[in-house]
Amino acid sequence: MKASLAALTAVVPVVALLAAASAPSGPAAAGVGPRISYTYVVRGLDNRSSLDSFATAAAATYADGRGWNLGGSIAFRRVSSGGNFTLWLAAAADLPRFGSPCDSAYSCTNGTNVVINETRWLTGSPAWNATGASLADYRHMVVNHETGHWLGFGHEYCAGPGQLAPVMQQQSISLQGCRPNAWPTTSERQRLAATRGVPIVTGDPFGHLDAVTPGLAALAIRGWSIDPDTVAAVRVSVRIDYTVLSVLANSARSDVAAAYPGYGRAHGFVLNRNVTPGPHTVCVTAANLAGSGGSVRLGCRVVYVSGTPIGRLDSVSLAGPALQVQGWALDPDTRWAIPVVVVETPGGSLGVIAGQPRADLIGPYPRWGPAHGFSVRMRTSSGLHQVCAYALNRYGVGATGRLGCSTVRVP
């Protein structure tokens, strides 16, 4: 995390610009422009942990489009020898051997040596850990920070409490009130692009249509989307049959934040839409928000919204020589009261219109109003009786709905 002025100025002459030998790493690249490539060698010095695992993790950092590769304009390629710089995993006690400003406390960069302190690699630092940020993000940060020194960047400072820390801030030592950050900020990436004469190559948005859940004459549509070029919320278009709606993917999704920590939590979308019962086709497309790229379809689903009446047989009770049967029923296709048939076994059946006021229905079913209750008295005989209620489908699609059954013994 430390670099002297002399070490930084020593970096500049050794930077070699090579023609990229392979396709850009990171997110899908869009647009054209110059490409450059830096090569590096991975070496260990008295390290106790796996050097191969370290090399794999570092390669993932270099390949991530959020980092110094600028989405593919700059490639970091590992070679067996002769690299532009050497990436070390060194035991803490050996860091002073690399010369000033290296010491055993933190990672450092000196000339062509980018040195990661193994103790920090394995445990993070007290300042970083106190924020609750992950060790995986710490490893991204320390590789980006020290490589940033090799690229010619000096230290930066927190711009204000609660803001995202620049990756070139000494976050291992103190966050200074900033939020922990593993990746170069937009301004840091822009400065690298300007000094190297390459574009910031951007990618298409990505995400997922998680679920389309049918409800009572309604659909609940849920998913998430991220534009790799910005932390801002993406706008998605939701097509339901022939109707297209727009929704901002800015609801909190902790699972998305865990998978893509550089982008934050606000990338989920939820849309609840009233529809008619029957089959519906739902397709979701994420719009490109920043940089190059285009719209990307996140998925399509075909779902069926039931038109079968719903309700409940609330109670069957004795009322003298009769049975008092109460409940409610409504049809998703209409606000009108619908017919209910009550069947007593042994015995007979009786039809009734479910049109009585039920104030308790206003809250859960505001679109249908309260007038969907029924109460009917049926003469009966002694013995054990089963009573079942059925709501008849009289409107639109659907079938007869079973509201429930109850068994009662009549003295």
C-alpha positions in Angstrom: 0.0 0.0 0.0 3.1 2.3 0.1 5.0 3.8 -2.7 7.7 6.4 -2.7 8.0 9.2 -5.3 11.2 7.7 -6.5 9.6 4.3 -6.9 6.7 5.8 -8.8 8.9 7.7 -11.2 10.9 4.5 -11.8 7.8 2.8 -13.0 7.3 5.0 -16.1 10.3 4.0 -18.1 9.7 0.2 -17.8 6.1 0.3 -19.1 6.0 -1.4 -22.4 3.1 -1.1 -24.8 2.6 -4.4 -26.6 0.0 -5.3 -29.2 -2.7 -7.3 -27.6 -2.3 -11.0 -28.5 -5.8 -12.1 -27.6 -9.4 -11.0 -27.3 -10.2 -8.5 -24.6 -10.9 -9.9 -21.1 -13.8 -9.0 -18.9 -17.3 -8.1 -20.1 -18.3 -8.4 -23.7 -16.5 -5.6 -25.5 -18.3 -3.2 -27.8 -16.8 -0.6 -30.1 -13.3 -0.4 -31.6 -10.1 1.3 -30.6 -6.5 0.8 -29.7 -5.6 -2.1 -27.4 -2.5 -2.5 -25.3 -1.2 -5.4 -23.2 1.0 -5.7 -20.1 2.6 -9.0 -19.2 3.5 -10.1 -15.7 5.3 -12.9 -13.9 4.0 -14.5 -10.7 6.5 -15.4 -8.1 6.5 -16.3 -4.4 8.9 -15.5 -1.6 8.7 -17.7 1.5 5.0 -17.9 1.0 3.2 -20.6 3.0 -0.1 -20.5 1.1 -0.8 -21.7 -2.4 0.9 -19.6 -5.1 -1.3 -21.2 -7.7 -4.5 -20.0 -5.9 -3.0 -16.6 -5.5 -2.2 -16.4 -9.2 -5.7 -17.5 -10.1 -7.3 -14.9 -7.9 -5.0 -12.2 -9.3 -5.8 -13.2 -12.8 -9.5 -12.9 -12.0 -8.9 -9.3 -10.8 -7.0 -8.4 -13.9 -9.7 -9.9 -16.1 -12.6 -8.1 -14.4 -14.1 -5.3 -16.6 -14.5 -3.1 -13.5 -10.7 -3.0 -13.0 -7.7 -1.5 -14.8 -8.3 -3.5 -18.0 -11.0 -0.8 -18.8 -13.3 -3.5 -20.1 -10.8 -4.9 -22.5 -8.7 -2.0 -23.7 -5.8 -3.1 -21.6 -5.0 -6.8 -21.2 -2.9 -8.2 -18.3 -1.3 -11.4 -19.6 0.7 -13.8 -17.3 3.9 -15.1 -18.8 6.6 -17.5 -17.5 9.4 -15.0 -17.8 10.3 -11.5 -19.0 7.1 -9.8 -18.0 6.7 -6.0 -17.7 6.3 -6.4 -14.0 6.5 -9.2 -11.4 3.6 -9.9 -9.1 4.9 -11.3 -5.8 3.2 -13.1 -2.9 5.8 -12.6 -0.2 6.0 -13.4 3.5 5.5 -10.3 5.6 9.0 -10.5 7.0 10.6 -10.5 3.5 8.9 -7.3 2.3 11.8 -5.0 3.5 14.1 -6.9 1.1 12.3 -5.1 -1.8 13.6 -1.7 -0.6 11.8 1.5 0.4 8.9 2.0 0.9 8.3 -1.7 1.6 7.9 -2.9 5.2 6.4 -5.9 6.9 3.1 -4.2 7.7 1.5 -3.8 4.3 1.8 -4.6 0.6 3.9 -2.3 -1.6 5.3 -1.6 -5.1 8.8 -0.8 -5.9 9.9 -0.4 -9.6 8.7 -3.5 -11.5 7.9 -5.4 -8.3 4.3 -5.5 -7.2 4.4 -7.2 -3.8 1.5 -8.5 -1.9 2.0 -9.1 1.8 0.9 -12.7 2.4 -0.3 -11.9 5.9 -2.7 -9.3 4.5 -3.7 -11.6 1.7 -4.7 -14.2 4.2 -6.4 -12.0 6.8 -7.1 -8.6 5.4 -6.4 -5.6 7.6 -8.0 -4.3 10.8 -9.3 -1.2 9.1 -10.8 -3.1 6.2 -12.2 -5.9 8.3 -13.9 -3.4 10.7 -16.2 -2.3 7.8 -17.6 -5.8 7.4 -16.3 -5.9 3.8 -15.2 -9.4 2.6 -11.7 -10.8 2.3 -12.4 -11.6 -1.4 -13.0 -7.9 -2.0 -9.8 -7.0 0.0 -7.8 -9.2 -2.3 -9.3 -7.5 -5.4 -8.5 -4.1 -3.8 -4.9 -4.8 -2.8 -4.0 -6.2 -6.3 -5.7 -3.2 -7.9 -4.1 -0.8 -5.5 -0.5 -2.0 -5.9 -0.9 -2.5 -9.7 -2.2 1.0 -9.8 1.1 2.2 -8.3 2.9 0.2 -11.1 0.7 2.0 -13.6 1.9 5.3 -12.2 -0.8 6.3 -9.8 0.0 7.8 -6.4 -2.2 7.7 -3.3 -5.6 9.4 -3.1 -7.8 10.3 -0.2 -11.4 10.0 0.9 -13.5 12.7 -0.7 -16.0 12.8 2.2 -17.8 10.6 4.7 -19.9 7.9 3.2 -18.4 8.2 -0.3 -16.8 5.4 -2.2 -13.1 5.2 -1.5 -10.8 5.5 -4.4 -8.9 2.2 -5.0 -5.7 4.2 -4.7 -6.6 5.3 -1.1 -4.7 3.4 1.6 -7.7 1.5 2.6 -5.6 -1.1 4.5 -4.6 1.6 6.9 -7.7 3.7 7.2 -11.0 4.2 5.3 -11.1 7.9 6.5 -14.9 7.7 6.6 -15.3 6.4 3.1 -17.0 3.1 2.1 -14.6 0.2 1.2 -14.1 -0.2 -2.5 -12.2 -2.9 -4.4 -12.2 -1.4 -7.9 -10.9 1.8 -9.6 -13.5 4.6 -9.5 -14.8 6.1 -12.7 -12.3 9.0 -12.5 -9.4 6.7 -11.9 -10.3 4.6 -14.9 -10.8 7.7 -17.0 -7.3 9.0 -16.0 -5.7 5.6 -17.0 -7.6 5.7 -20.3 -6.4 9.2 -21.0 -2.7 8.5 -20.2 -2.6 5.3 -22.2 -4.6 6.6 -25.1 -7.2 3.8 -25.1 -11.0 3.9 -24.7 -12.9 2.5 -21.8 -14.6 -0.4 -23.5 -18.0 -1.1 -22.2 -20.4 -4.0 -22.2 -24.0 -4.9 -22.5 -26.2 -5.0 -19.5 -26.8 -8.4 -17.9 -29.2 -9.8 -15.3 -32.0 -12.3 -14.9 -35.7 -12.7 -15.0 -36.1 -14.6 -11.8 -39.9 -15.3 -11.6 -43.3 -14.5 -13.1 -45.8 -15.5 -10.5 -49.5 -15.6 -11.3 -51.9 -14.2 -8.7 -55.6 -13.2 -8.5 -56.0 -11.6 -12.0 -52.5 -10.3 -11.6 -48.8 -11.1 -12.3 -45.8 -10.5 -10.0 -42.6 -10.1 -12.1 -39.2 -10.1 -10.4 -35.6 -10.0 -11.5 -32.4 -7.9 -11.6 -30.1 -6.2 -14.0 -26.7 -4.4 -14.0 -24.9 -2.3 -16.6 -21.2 -3.2 -16.2 -20.3 0.4 -17.1 -22.1 2.1 -14.2 -23.4 1.6 -10.7 -26.6 3.5 -11.6 -29.9 1.6 -11.9 -30.8 0.1 -15.2 -34.2 0.6 -16.8 -35.9 -2.6 -18.0 -38.9 -2.9 -20.3 -41.5 -5.5 -19.5 -43.7 -6.8 -22.3 -46.9 -8.5 -21.2 -48.5 -9.8 -24.4 -48.8 -6.6 -26.4 -48.4 -4.1 -23.6 -44.9 -2.7 -22.9 -44.1 -1.2 -19.5 -40.9 0.4 -18.1 -39.5 -0.1 -14.6 -36.3 1.0 -12.9 -34.2 -1.8 -11.5 -33.4 0.0 -8.3 -34.8 -2.2 -5.5 -32.5 -3.8 -2.9 -31.1 -7.2 -3.7 -28.5 -8.4 -1.2 -27.8 -11.6 -3.3 -26.9 -9.5 -6.3 -24.7 -7.3 -4.2 -22.9 -10.3 -2.9 -22.3 -11.7 -6.4 -21.3 -8.3 -7.9 -20.0 -6.3 -4.9 -18.6 -3.4 -7.0 -22.1 -2.4 -8.1 -24.1 -2.1 -4.8 -27.5 -3.5 -3.8 -30.0 -1.4 -5.8 -30.4 -3.5 -9.0 -33.6 -5.5 -8.5 -36.9 -4.9 -10.1 -40.4 -5.9 -9.1 -43.5 -5.2 -11.2 -47.1 -6.1 -10.0 -49.6 -5.9 -12.9 -53.3 -6.5 -13.1 -54.2 -8.8 -16.0 -57.2 -10.8 -17.2 -57.3 -14.5 -16.4 -55.9 -16.7 -19.0 -52.4 -17.3 -20.7 -49.9 -14.5 -20.8 -46.4 -14.2 -22.3 -44.0 -12.0 -20.4 -40.6 -10.9 -21.8 -38.1 -8.6 -20.0 -35.3 -6.6 -21.7 -32.6 -4.5 -20.0 -31.7 -1.2 -21.7 -28.0 -0.2 -22.1 -27.5 2.7 -19.7 -23.9 3.9 -20.1 -21.1 3.4 -22.6 -21.3 1.2 -25.6 -23.5 -1.8 -25.8 -27.1 -2.6 -26.5 -30.3 -3.8 -25.0 -30.3 -7.4 -23.8 -33.2 -9.7 -23.3 -33.2 -11.2 -19.8 -35.8 -13.8 -20.4 -39.4 -14.7 -21.3 -42.0 -16.8 -19.5 -45.4 -18.1 -20.5 -47.8 -18.3 -17.5 -51.5 -19.0 -16.9 -53.5 -16.8 -14.6 -56.4 -18.8 -13.2 -60.0 -17.5 -13.6 -61.5 -20.1 -11.3 -63.5 -18.5 -8.4 -61.9 -18.4 -5.0 -63.3 -18.2 -1.5 -63.8 -20.1 1.7 -66.3 -22.1 3.7 -65.9 -20.2 7.0 -68.2 -22.2 9.3 -71.0 -24.8 9.6 -72.9 -24.6 12.9 -76.1 -25.8 14.5 -79.0 -23.5 14.5 -81.9 -25.4 16.1 -83.0 -28.1 13.7 -80.9 -26.6 10.9 -77.4 -26.0 9.8 -76.1 -22.4 9.4 -73.5 -22.3 6.6 -71.3 -19.2 6.1 -68.5 -18.2 3.8 -67.5 -16.1 0.8 -66.6 -16.4 -2.9 -65.5 -14.2 -5.7 -64.7 -14.7 -9.4 -61.4 -13.0 -10.7 -63.2 -12.2 -13.9 -65.9 -9.9 -12.4 -66.9 -7.7 -9.5 -70.4 -9.2 -9.6 -71.8 -11.6 -7.0 -71.5 -15.2 -8.1 -73.6 -18.3 -7.3 -72.5 -20.8 -4.7 -73.9 -24.3 -4.2 -73.9 -25.9 -0.7 -74.0 -29.7 -0.7 -75.0 -31.6 2.4 -74.3 -35.3 2.6 -76.5 -37.1 3.4 -79.2 -34.7 2.4 -79.4 -32.3 -0.5 -78.0 -29.1 -1.9 -79.0 -25.5 -1.9 -77.9 -22.6 -4.1 -77.2 -19.1 -2.9 -75.8 -15.9 -4.3 -72.6 -14.7 -2.6 -73.5 -11.0 -2.4 -73.7 -10.2 1.2 -71.4 -7.5 2.7 -68.1 -8.7 4.1 -65.9 -5.8 5.3 -63.0 -8.1 5.9 -62.7 -8.7 2.1 -62.0 -5.0 1.3 -58.3 -5.2 2.5 -57.1 -8.3 0.7 -59.4 -7.9 -2.4 -59.9 -4.1 -3.0 -60.6 -4.5 -6.7 -63.7 -6.7 -6.0 -65.3 -4.8 -3.2 -66.9 -6.3 -0.1 -70.2 -7.8 -1.4 -69.1 -11.5 -1.7 -70.3 -13.2 1.5 -73.0 -15.8 1.8 -75.0 -17.3 4.7 -77.6 -20.0 4.2 -79.6 -22.1 6.6 -80.3 -25.8 5.7 -82.8 -28.1 7.3 -81.2 -31.3 8.3 -81.6 -34.6 10.2 -79.8 -36.2 13.1 -76.5 -37.9 12.5 -73.2 -37.1 11.0 -73.2 -34.7 8.0 -70.6 -33.4 5.7 -71.2 -30.0 4.2 -69.2 -28.7 1.2 -69.5 -25.4 -0.7 -68.6 -24.7 -4.4 -68.4 -21.4 -6.3 -69.7 -21.7 -9.8 -67.7 -20.1 -12.6 -70.1 -17.9 -14.6 -67.7 -15.4 -16.2 -64.6 -15.8 -18.4 -62.2 -18.6 -18.1 -62.0 -21.0 -15.2 -63.8 -23.9 -13.5 -65.9 -24.5 -10.4 -64.0 -23.6 -7.3 -64.1 -25.8 -4.2 -64.5 -23.5 -1.1 -64.1 -26.2 1.5 -65.9 -28.9 3.5 -66.8 -29.4 7.1 -68.2 -32.3 9.1 -70.8 -31.8 11.8 -72.8 -34.1 14.1 -76.5 -33.2 14.5 -78.1 -34.5 17.8 
